[in-house]
Every structure is written in C-alpha cells, then in structure tokens.
Amino acid sequence: MSERTLYDKIWDSHLVARLESGQDQIFIGLHLIHEVTTPQAFASLKEHGAQVAFPDRTIATADHITPTLTQLRPFKDDQAETMMAALERNVDEFGVRFLNWSTGMQGIVHVIGPELGISQPGMTIACGDSHTSTHGAVGSLGFGIGTTEVGFVLETQTIVLNRLKVHRIEVNGELRPGVYAKDVILRIIHDLGIKGGIGHAYEYGGEVIENMPMEGRMTVCNMSIEGGARIGYINPDETTYSYLEGREFSPKEEDFGRAVEYWKSIASGPDAAYDRETEIDGATIEPMVTWGINPGHSIGISETLPDPDSFEGEDKKTAELGYRHMALKPGSSIAGTKIDVAFLGSCTNSRVSDLREGARVLRGNKVNPNVKMLVVPGSQRIKAQAEEEGLHEIFMEAGAEWREAGCSMCLGMNEDKLVGSQRSISTSNRNFIGRQGSPRGRTHLGSPAMVAASAVEGCLADPSGMVGK
C-alpha cells in the first residue's frame, strides 16, 4: 500500500474509526450540496427528527437544473422550480449557508468551491455529484457521493469508505501549441482506460502538471472519475497558495501563513511510496476528441478511427455500440465530422481561462450558420469577469449565445438539451448516450479551443492553427 502520500496523510488525519467491515469512517471537512441530490436527504432527516451535524461545514448552491437563458422565478420547468423551492426551504430550516443569486456567488458547485477559497488543501470534501474530484486540484480529497450518503453526511459529518490505493501519474515534457489540460486528461484516460483507476486515487504530477495554472489542474482532476478513480489530486505548491490567497473563504493575514505551512507539510514527499506509477510524454499529446460513448473512446484529431477488433471482450461490444450510435465508420478521419451544436461550459471547462481560449479562436470569426453555439460561464463571478474583459462581446459578435451561470448542456437536467440526433462538440466531461438530453443525441468531448474552432468550421476541427489569433 501507498505510504506518506498526500492521500495517506489526509485520510489518516480524518479517520474517525476502523469498522469491522474493513472500511473506514472518515470525517468530512466540507460538504457541498445542490438542488438535485438534497430533497430526499433532507426529507430523511425530517422523518427521524435529526439535524445537520455541522451547518457551518455545509454550503449550498444551485446549478444542475438551473436554466441559463433566464433565471427569473418561478422557473419555466415545474420540476426545476419544485427542486429549487425545496432547497430554499431546507437551507433555511436547517441553517445552511446558501450561495444563491442574491449573493453574487452562485455557480456550478465545483467551480465556486475553489473560486471562493471554500475548497482548501488538506480537506476532505464530499458532494452529491460524481465530479467532486475537481477539488483535488487544490490538494484536497474530493469524494462524489450518492443521495443516501448525502443524508448520512448531513446527519453525521462522516462517510464510510474503502481505503484506496494511490496511482502516481506523471506528465512530463512540454505541451505543443493547441494542447490544453482537457487534452491531457483525455490522453490519460485513453492510455489507462475508463476502468484503470478503479480502487485508486490518482495523484497527478510531473512538469506539465506543475506548470499548469490552477484552472487547468481543476480540469484534469475533474475527469478523474471518468478514468475509474474515486479521487484525483495534485500536491499543493506555490501556484496553489497564490491562487487561494485573498479569496473570500481563505484564511486571512497571519492565519494564511500558518495555513500554508500546514499545506506544505501534507504534500507527498520524495519518500512517498505508491502502489502504481505511470509516465506520459507531454510532447506526444495532440488535441484530443472523443469518437464513441465514453471518455476513453478518444483519439488525436489527426488520427483515424480505430478498428473495433483492436478492443477485446466487453470493450469491443462497447466500441461497436459506439460506432452505431455515433454513426461513424472505423478507419475514417475524425476531423471534418459535421456538427450541429457547440457547447463551451460545465464544471470541467467554464472558468475564465476556458472562456478566454474560446474567445481567442472566435475573435474575428463567425460561428458556422449550421451550428448553434452556447457559451455558459461557470459562476456569476466568472460571468462578470468575462464581461469586464469584453469576452461576451466576442462570443455574441461571432454568433454564439451568451448565457447565465449553470451546468447547462453538460447534462439533460435543464432546458439546454440536444434535439433528436443532433451532434455536438462539448467541453463537458461525459459523452454517454443521452447525457445531453436526447437519447439519440451524439456528443464529442474536446477542449474550449477545439469547441470554438469546430463551431467556426462547422465540423470537428484542429484548433492548433487558430489559437495564435
């Protein structure tokens, strides 16, 4: 088993009890909640007269079912309005802080956590959402949990988990122009598979990771779950400390200095031992795009589609299903595949740096008349900053729709959905069948630059020649 890694240090410092089942009961330092996975959890508390154990360690926001075209109440969708009204009642009744629209801090839960300094190194963080691994970018352990577990954390501030092994993934060298954090994580999942991380936490490191800004690190950690890992994290360093300093919920003044000293102490040291180690040459990564129905179905934009016979067992069956659903042929080029929708947003790629990259490509260009493009910032703060920089004007002049903050087309829980068999290029994290709202819809995953380039070209396109504009 691993030893002296950040994972081991945080796990051991939050251990409440070792259970007869062989599992560990872990204290959760921060519980993030939203409107979709909480109604049943709060109802359970009310049924047996329980309270939220630590309201000051629980923070709520609204994101999944939140409309992005207009957020006037009541929402047009009755179910969305019902969920939102339930969240409002519950946070008021149980004394939980709610970062709603009036605070100016509303946004996607995995965006606002780091953005506001709520997520900090050394924490255990739980949320009823698969992509809680995003918070590992600041050097924490982020667990995605189910609705039943949400109720358990609300009531006890603990969770029962199996201890994981630790897989160190190093990406070294230097990335070529047009290659971003999204391409890095898609390449990792391509190489290790969607089941490669089962039973593991992924620790990311190496020159490429260390040179990434915080927002790129969040993209990488966000998609750890797509590779089968329960957790993905990056050791805190000067980039982390600079990012967190001065944010609303970060420690202040002398407390910040003391916090940094602690954060340094929990990082994996040179004596850390891992259960598995992998190294990838960053120079070999090109702009990546998915072709099938899971994030492991990815190739470089210059490559041709793989032969299903190159897969085995269930993977072969999944690949064949992927080709049928996506209406693609093995051996053909992925570049040039016509698209109908381009989506720039989600907890994976909706931060200011993502919007800037999309705007770089779109500046002076027009969205293809056959393409609908949505640009959805991840939070109210990001929307305001983007507008201050004039990014929204670039998007709108190009013909893209500029929306309010929310999860939007990442998942089919709000009004932003694919229709029929529309094909999209998306900066989100999942290309599962039906993920974007239509059971016949087809989703390709790519970076913000690729989404923007594809929107201009009207087909899947290599952004490398456009990012210098």
N, C-alpha and C positions, 0 to 999 in steps of 0.2 A: 504493500500500500504506500501511497504518497506520504511524504513527511516534510514538514517545515515549509510548505507552500502557503500562499495567502489563504487558499481554501481551508487548509487544515487549521490555521491559526484562528480564522473567523469562526469556523464550525465549533472548535473546542471552547472558544470563549463564550459561545451562545448555547452550549449544551446544558439542558435542564436535567435530563435523566436518560439513562440507557434502559430500554424496555426489554422485557422477556422475549418479545418477538424478534429481537435483534436490531430493531430500529432505534433511532434516537429522537428524543423530544427536544426541539430547538426553539429557543426564544426568538421572536420576530421583532426586530427593532423598529421597522416601519411597515405599515400596512396601507397600501394604496387601493382605493376602491372606486368603482364607477357604476353607472346606472344599470348595466346588464346583468352582472353576476351577484348583485346585492339584494334584490327584493326577497328572494326565498331565504337568504341568510338572515336578514333582519327579522323576517316572519318567524323563523325558527327560534330566535332569541325571545321574541314576544310570547311565543307559545309556552315556554317554560320559565318565564319571568326573569330572564338573565339580562345582564347589562354588558356594554362594551367594556372590556377589561381596562384598556388604556386609550381613552378617546384622544389624548394628546399625541399618540403614536399612529393615529389613523387619519388619513387625508383623502377626501373625495373630490372627484371632478366629473365632468360629463364629456363623452367623446364618441362612443360606439354608434349610438342611434341618433346622435345629434345631426340635424340637417345642416348643410353648408351653403345652400342658396339663400335662405333666410332663416333666422333663428328666433323669429317672433313667436310668442306663445299665444294660444296653445299650438303645439306642433300640428302640422297637417296630418301626419300619421298618428292614428289613435293609440296604437300600441306604444309608439315612442313617447307620446305625451303621458301615457299611464306609467311607464317606467320612470320618466323624469320626475313626475309628481311624487312617486313612491320614494325616490331617492331624497327629494327635498323634505318630505315628511320624516324620513328615518334619520337623516343627519341632524335635523332639528330636535327630534325626540331624544336621540342618544348623545347629543353634544359633540358631534364630529365636525371638524373644520371642512367646509365645502368651498372649493375654489371654483365658483360659478362665474357667469359672465360679468356680474357687477363688480367682481374683484379685479378684473383685467388680467387674471392669471389662469383663465380656463384654457384647456387644451388637451391633447392626447396624453393619457396618463404617463406613458413612457418618454414623452417629450418634456413635460413640465417638471417631472421629478428632478432630473439633472439641471434643467434650465433655471430652476428656482433655488438650487442648492439644498433641496429636500433630501435627495439621494447623496450619500457621502461614503467615503472609503470606510471599510470595516463593518458596515451594516449588514444585517440580514433583512431582505426586503421581499415581501410577498404581495401578490396581486392576482385577482381572478382573471388572468389573461396570460396566454402562452408566452408572450414576448417580454416578460418581466426580466429575462436575461439581459435586456438592454442596459439595465442599471449596473451591470458588472463592469461597464466601461469606466466607472469612477473607482473601481476597486472594491465593490461590494459583492454579496452573493444574492442574486435575484431569482426568486422561485415563482414560476407560474403555477397557480393552484385552481382547483375546481370550486363550484358553488358551495358544496358541503364543507370544504376546507376553509372557505371564506368565513362561514359561520363559526367554525372552530377557532379561527384566529381572532375574530371579533370577540369571542367569549373568553378565550384563554391567553391570547397573545403568543401562542405557541403552535407548532405544527410537528407532526410525526413524519420522519423521513428516513430513507435509507442513506447511509453514508456513501458518497460517490468516490470513484477513482478519479485521478487527475491526469489529463492528457495535455501535454505541453505542445503547442503548435507554433512554430517559428516561421515567419515570413521574412526572408532576408533579401538584400539587394535593393534595387531601385525600380519603382514602377515607371512604365513608359507613359508618354502623354496620352490622355484619353482613358486612362485606367484609374478607377476610384475604389473606395472602400467596398462598395457593393460588388465590384468585380472580384475583389479579394475573397470575400466570404462565399460568393458563388463558386469560385475556384476551389476553395477548401471543401465545400460540400460536394462538389463534383469529384474531387480526389478521394475523400474519405467515405462518401455515401450518406444517405439520409438516416442510416442506422449506425453509422460509425461512432457516434457519441453516446450511444445507449449505455447507461450506468456510469457515465463520466461527467466531469466538469471540464470544459475546455479553458485552458489558460493560454491566451494569445501573447506572443512576444516576437522579438526579432526586430531588425532595423526598420522594416516597412511599418510595423505596428507602432513602434516607438516614435517614428516620425509623423504619425497621423495626428491631426488635431482631434480634440475630444469628440466632435460631432461625427467624424469618420469612425472613431472607435465604437461609438454607440451603434452605428450601422452594422459593424462586424459582430458585436455582442448580441444585437437584436436577433440575428438569424441563427444563433447557436442551436436553438431548439429545432430548426429545420434540418440540422445535421444529427439530430437524435440526442444531443447533450441537454441535460436539465439546466445547466448553468454555463455561462461563458463570461470570462472576466479578464481584465487587464490590470497589471500591478500599477498602483498609483505612483506618479512621478511628478516632476516639475510642471509638466503640461496639465496634469490633474489639479495641482494646487493653484496654479494661475487661473484656471477655468473657474474654480469654486470660490475664490476669494471675492468678497464683496456681494455675493448673491444673497437674496432675502433671508433664506433659512440657514445659511452657512454660519459657522461660529464667527464672532466679531473680535477684532483687535487682538488682545493678548490670548484670548481663547483660541483664535485661529492658529497662532503659532504653536500652541500646545497641541492642538489637533493634528497639525502637520507632523509633529514629532511622533505622535502615535501612529499616524497613517504610514509613515516611513517604516515603522517597526513591524507592520503586518505584511509587508511585501515579501514575496518569495525571495529568499536569498540565494547566493551561489551554492549553498549547501543543500538546497531543496532537492528532494527526490521525487520522481514522477513515475506513474505506472506505465506511461507510454509517451513517446516523443516523436514528432514529425517535423520535417523542414521542407519548405517550399521556396523556390527561387522566384522572387517577385518579378524579375525581368521577363519571365516566361508567361506572365499573365497578360492576356489581352482583354478588350471589352467583352464581357460575358453576357449571354442571353439564354433564357430557358426556352426549350422547344416542346416539352411534354407537360406532365400533370403533377410533378413535384419539383422542388428546387434542385434536386440532384440531376434532373434532366436538363443539363446546361452544357453549352459549348461556347467557344470563342466565336465572335461574329464573323470571322473569316472562314470558319470551318464548315464542313458539310455534315448533314445529319447522320448519326451513327446507325449501323445495321442492328436491328433487333436481336440478331443471332449473337451479337457481342455481349449480350446480357444472358444471365442464367436464372433458371427457376422462376420464382415469383417476380423477380426484376424483369425478366423477359416478358412476362404477361403484362406487367405494368407499362413497359415500353410500347408494346403492341397496342394497348388501350390508349396510350398517349398519342400515338400516331393516328388512330381512328378518330379520337376526339378533336385533335388539333388540325386534322385534315392536311397533314404533311407527309412527305414521302422520304424514306431513307435515301441517303446519297445525294439529296438536293442541297442547295445552299440555303442557309437560314436567312442571310442578308437578302433584302428585296421582298420578303414576305409582306404582303399588303396588310395594313392595319386600319381599324375604324376609330379607335379610341386611344388617347394617350393620357395617362394619369400620373401626375407628379404630386406625391403626398404620402401619408401613412407614418406610423411610428418608426419606420425604417429610414425614410428619406423625405422629411418635411421640414428640416431645420433651415436656418438662413443660408448656410453654405450650400445646401442642396438647391435652394431656390436660385442662388447666385449662379451655380453651374448651368442650370436650365436656362437662365436669362442670358448667359454668355452665348449660348448656341442660338437662341431665338432673336437676339438683338439684330435688327436689320433684315430679318427673315419673316416669312409668313407660314402659319400652320396650313398644311395642305387642305384644300377645300373639302376633301373627302374624309377628313379626320376631325373628331371632336376632342379638344384638349381641356382637361381640368387641372388647375393648379390650386392645391389646398394646403395652406400653411398649418403647421402642427400645433400652434397655440396663438392666443391673442397677442402675446408679446412678439412672436415671430412675424405675425401679420403686420403689426405696427412698424417693426424694424424694416421689413421688406418695403413697405410703403414709404418710409422715410428715405430709403435708398433709391426709390423710384423703380423697383423691380416689377411692381404690379403694372406699371405703365408699359414696360417692355412686353410683358405677357399679353396684356389686352391689345396692344398695337399689333402684336403678331397674330391675334385671333384666338387666344386661349381665354378660358373663363377663369376669373379670379374669385375665389370663394372664401367663406368664413372657416374658422378652425374646426377640425373634427377628423374622424377616421375616414370618412367619405368612402370612396370606391375600393378601399382595401378589402372590405367585406360587405356582404349583402344585408346589412342591418339598418340601412338608411335609404334615402331616396336616390342616392348616386349608385346606379347599377348598370351593368351591361344589358343589352336588349337582344333577345334571340341568340343568334350565333355570331354576334359581333366579336371581333378580335382586338385585344388591347395590348399595349406595351405599358407596363406599370412599374413604379418604383417600390411597390409593396413587397411583402415577404412570402406570399403563398400564391401558387398557381394551380391550386386544387380545382377539380371540376365543381362548378357552381360557386366558387369562392367570391366572385364579384357580382353575384346576384342572379345570374341566369344559368340554368343547368346546361345550356348549350353554348354559353359564352366561352371564349378562348383567351387565356391570359399568358403573356410572356413577361418575364421579370428582367429588369435592367437598371442601369444607373440613371440618375437625373439627366445627365448629358445624353445618354442613349435615347431616353424617352423624348427629349426635346428634338434631337436630330431626326428621330423616326417620325415625329409629328410633322416636321418640315418636309421630309421626303415622301411621306405617305406610306412608308414601309419600314421594316426593321433595318436600321442603318448604323454604321460605324461612326461614332462621334469624333473620332480622333482628328479628322481634318477640319472640324468645326470649332473645337474648344479654344483655339487660339484667337478667335474673332473678338 
